[in-house]
Amino acid sequence: MRFYLTTHKRHWVRLTSVPLFLKSEHFVNAVTLHPARGPYAVDSGGFSELQRHGRWTRSPRQYIEDLRRIWEHVGPYDWAAPQDWMCEDLIIHGGTAGPVTFAGTHLSVAEHQRRTVANFLELRSLAPELRIVPVLQGRTVADYEFCAELYERAGIDLAHEPTVGLGSVCRLQSTSEGAAIVTAMATRKLKLHGFGFKTLGLQRVGHLLASADSAAWSYHARRRPPLPGHTHKNCANCIDYAMRWRTRVLDSLPPWQQPLLDAA
């Protein structure tokens, strides 16, 4: 399993060879882009787009232009996510979660799935060289099975894709429902990437994933004192804290999972 450290600090690509997961939007307005020292993958920023606007504000062609610029200046990435449509209740129906307001798409889960598959097909037709991966979306095991069938009907053999993203399981990953979804998709022999996986989720189903990413280190750091010798208020933006957290997470996995870990 390749475990990507999620960060909004794009310059970290020149500071570490640890696999990083970065949002494309953090590169868009950057004047200087640094070549990456190690592997990295690119998130489309779909959760933020749909949370704020209830729709995508960037066209597929704009997104492709962003991905090409990143590829040219930062270097070839492992893969990039499509402009998919998450299926969490707040994304669909809108509302608030603490201080965060969700606009709501007010569409059905099935429509989110249809738009996710359609966007992947459009992006791949526009730029087949850019390693854009399919992502499965849904709420239940049956939903994810249906989404996989949509790809198959469109001629996409998911079992032969180098990576297949598993969306909308972030809040379910440590539950029985979340484990059932991951297990069901793994039985299809898919090389799954788990978006936003945390320690409990990795301990439970990490052996079924080809890769995963997490930004949980920043949440942890925000609620703790800074590391000794650090002068900032907390370490929510601190690469030292992030690296130590990543090591602790990987060390906490069951011993039988350790041989599966990507050493990078």
Secondary structure, 3 states (H helix, E strand, C coil): CEEEEECCCHHHHHCCCCCEEEECHHHHCCCCCCCCCCCEEEECCHHHHHHHHCCCCCCHHHHHHHHHHHHHHHCCCCCECCCCCCCCHHHHHCEEECCEEECCCCCCHHHHHHHHHHHHHHHHHHCHHHCECCEECCCCHHHHHHHHHHHHHCCCCHHHCCCEEECCCCCCCCCHHHHHHHHHHHCCCCCEEECCCCHHHHHHHHHHCCEEEECHHHHHHHCCCCCCCCCCCCCCCCHHHHHHHHHHHHHHCCHHHHHHCCCC
